[in-house]
Amino acid sequence: MAHLVALETSNNRTQRKLQKFVLIRRLYEKGFEREKVINLFRLIDWMLTLPLELEQEFWQEYREYEESKDMRYVTSVERIGIEKGIEQGIEQGIEQGKNQLRQGLIKGITFGLKLKFGDVGTNLLPEIEEITSVDVLSAVLDAIESVDTIEQLRQVYQL
C-alpha cells in the first residue's frame, strides 16, 4: 500500500502527508502487535518522505493521535534520540566554528605583528597560540593597531 501511495502522491506532498497518516492509523485499527507496527511504520516513513514543514505537521498530528489513543512506543524514543543527536551536532558545529575562528584570529594576529613590529613581533606567537579564548584573541588583534610596543600588547592578554 505504501508503495502505491508513494506513486500516487509523488506530485502532491500534502496528499502524501494525509495518506501517510491514514496508513499509520490503519495499523492501529487493524490491531497489529507493537513490534509489527514499529517495523511497518519505519517502512512507511521511509517510502513516504515529506518536506520538513509537512514532516513537522505530520508529527504534530501523529502525536495528537497517539496521545488520544494513549499509544506511546519506540518511535517516540527514537525521536528523542534524534533530537539529542541534533543537539550534539549543533554543539560540535559550534565548537568547530570556534576553532576555525580561533585559527583565523591567530592568522590575523600573525599578519598584524609582522606589519607592526616586523620579525621581532612574531616572537610573541608561541604565547598567543596558547590562548584559547576567542574574545581575548580578538582583543589582541584589535590592540595591535593602537599599541606602540610589544610589551603593551602583551599586557592585553596577560591581564
MARFI-743491 format. One record per residue (C-alpha): residue number from 1; residue in one letter; x, y, z. Coordinates in Angstrom, 1 decimal. Each point is the difference from the previous one (the first is absolute). Layout:
<atoms>
  pos  code       u       v       w
  NUM     a       X       Y       Z
...
</atoms>
This chain:
<atoms>
  pos  code       u       v       w
    1     m     0.0     0.0     0.0
    2     a     2.8     2.5     0.9
    3     h     1.6    -0.5    -3.4
    4     l    -3.3     0.7    -1.8
    5     v    -0.5     3.1     2.2
    6     a     3.5     1.1    -0.8
    7     l    -0.7    -0.3    -3.7
    8     e    -3.4     1.7     0.2
    9     t     1.2     2.9     2.1
   10     s     3.4     0.7    -1.6
   11     n    -1.2     3.4    -1.2
   12     n    -2.2     0.9     2.9
   13     r     1.9     0.1     3.3
   14     t    -3.0     1.2     2.0
   15     q    -2.0    -3.1    -1.1
   16     r     3.0    -2.1     0.7
   17     k     0.0     1.2     3.6
   18     l    -3.7    -0.8     0.4
   19     q     0.4    -3.5    -1.5
   20     k     3.0    -0.7     2.2
   21     f    -2.0     0.8     3.0
   22     v    -2.9    -2.1    -1.2
   23     l     2.3    -3.0    -0.5
   24     i     1.5     0.4     3.5
   25     r    -3.4     0.3     1.5
   26     r    -1.2    -3.2    -1.8
   27     l     2.8    -1.9     1.7
   28     y    -1.5     0.8     3.3
   29     e    -3.5    -0.6    -1.1
   30     k     1.0    -3.5    -1.4
   31     g     1.3    -0.9     3.4
   32     f     3.6    -0.8    -1.0
   33     e     2.4    -1.0     2.7
   34     r     2.4     2.8     1.2
   35     e     3.1    -1.4    -1.7
   36     k    -1.8    -0.3    -3.3
   37     v    -1.3     3.5     0.3
   38     i     3.5     1.3     0.6
   39     n     1.5    -1.9    -3.0
   40     l    -2.8     1.0    -2.3
   41     f     0.1     3.6     1.2
   42     r     3.7     0.2    -0.9
   43     l    -0.7    -1.4    -3.5
   44     i    -2.8     2.5    -0.6
   45     d     2.0     2.9     1.4
   46     w     2.9    -0.9    -2.4
   47     m    -2.3    -0.4    -3.0
   48     l    -2.1     3.1     0.6
   49     t     2.6     2.7     0.7
   50     l    -1.3     3.5     0.5
   51     p     1.5     3.5    -0.2
   52     l     1.1     1.3     3.4
   53     e    -3.0     2.2     0.6
   54     l    -2.5    -2.8    -0.9
   55     e     2.0    -2.5     2.0
   56     q    -0.3     2.3     3.1
   57     e    -3.8     0.3    -0.7
   58     f    -0.2    -3.8    -0.3
   59     w     1.8    -0.6     3.3
   60     q    -2.3     2.5     1.8
   61     e    -3.1    -1.7    -1.4
   62     y     1.5    -3.4     0.8
   63     r     0.9     1.1     3.6
   64     e    -3.6     1.2     0.5
   65     y    -1.4    -3.3    -1.3
   66     e     2.5    -2.0     2.1
   67     e    -1.0     1.9     3.1
   68     s    -3.7    -0.4    -0.7
   69     k     0.6    -3.8    -0.3
   70     d     2.6    -0.1     2.9
   71     m     2.3    -2.0    -2.3
   72     r     3.6     1.2     0.7
   73     y     2.6    -2.3    -1.4
   74     v     3.6    -0.2    -1.3
   75     t    -0.3     2.6    -2.7
   76     s    -0.5     2.6     2.7
   77     v     3.3    -1.1     1.5
   78     e     1.6     0.1    -3.4
   79     r    -1.2     3.6    -0.4
   80     i     1.6     0.9     3.3
   81     g     3.2    -1.7    -1.2
   82     i    -0.1     2.0    -3.2
   83     e    -0.5     3.2     1.9
   84     k     2.9    -0.7     2.3
   85     g     2.1    -0.9    -3.1
   86     i    -0.9     3.4    -1.5
   87     e     0.9     1.8     3.2
   88     q     3.4    -1.8     0.1
   89     g     0.5     0.9    -3.7
   90     i    -0.7     3.6     0.7
   91     e     2.4     0.0     2.9
   92     q     2.7    -1.6    -2.1
   93     g    -0.6     2.5    -2.8
   94     i     0.3     2.9     2.5
   95     e     3.2    -1.5     1.3
   96     q     1.4    -0.4    -3.5
   97     g    -1.0     3.5    -0.8
   98     k     1.8     1.4     3.0
   99     n     3.1    -2.0    -0.9
  100     q    -0.1     1.4    -3.5
  101     l    -0.6     3.5     1.3
  102     r     2.9    -0.4     2.4
  103     q     2.3    -1.1    -2.9
  104     g    -1.1     2.9    -2.1
  105     l     0.7     2.5     2.9
  106     i     3.5    -1.5     0.5
  107     k     0.7     0.4    -3.8
  108     g    -1.2     3.6     0.3
  109     i     2.1     0.7     3.0
  110     t     3.0    -1.6    -1.7
  111     f    -0.4     2.3    -3.0
  112     g    -0.6     3.0     2.3
  113     l     3.1    -0.7     2.1
  114     k     2.2    -0.3    -3.1
  115     l    -1.4     3.3    -1.4
  116     k     0.3     1.9     3.2
  117     f     3.1    -1.4     1.6
  118     g     1.8    -1.9    -2.7
  119     d     1.5    -3.4     0.7
  120     v     0.5     0.9     3.7
  121     g    -3.8     0.1     0.4
  122     t    -0.3    -3.6    -1.0
  123     n     1.9    -1.0     3.1
  124     l    -3.3     0.5     1.9
  125     l    -1.7    -2.7    -2.1
  126     p     0.8    -3.0     2.3
  127     e    -1.6     1.9     2.9
  128     i    -3.0     1.1    -2.0
  129     e    -0.6    -3.5    -1.5
  130     e    -0.5    -1.2     3.6
  131     i    -3.0     2.3     0.4
  132     t    -3.3    -2.0    -0.4
  133     s    -2.5     2.9     0.5
  134     v    -1.3     1.4    -3.3
  135     d    -0.9     3.2     1.9
  136     v     3.6     0.5     1.2
  137     l     1.4    -0.8    -3.4
  138     s    -2.4     2.6    -1.6
  139     a     1.1     2.6     2.6
  140     v     3.7    -0.7    -0.9
  141     l    -0.7     0.4    -3.7
  142     d    -1.9     3.2     0.6
  143     a     2.8     1.3     2.3
  144     i     2.8    -0.5    -2.6
  145     e    -1.1     3.2    -1.7
  146     s     0.0     2.2     3.1
  147     v     3.0    -1.3     2.0
  148     d     3.5     1.4    -0.4
  149     t     2.1    -2.8     1.4
  150     i     0.0    -3.7     0.3
  151     e    -0.3     0.3     3.8
  152     q    -3.2     2.0    -0.3
  153     l    -1.4    -2.7    -2.2
  154     r     1.0    -2.7     2.5
  155     q    -1.9     1.9     2.7
  156     v    -3.2    -0.5    -2.0
  157     y     0.1    -3.8     0.4
  158     q     1.8    -0.3     3.3
  159     l    -2.7     1.8     2.0
</atoms>
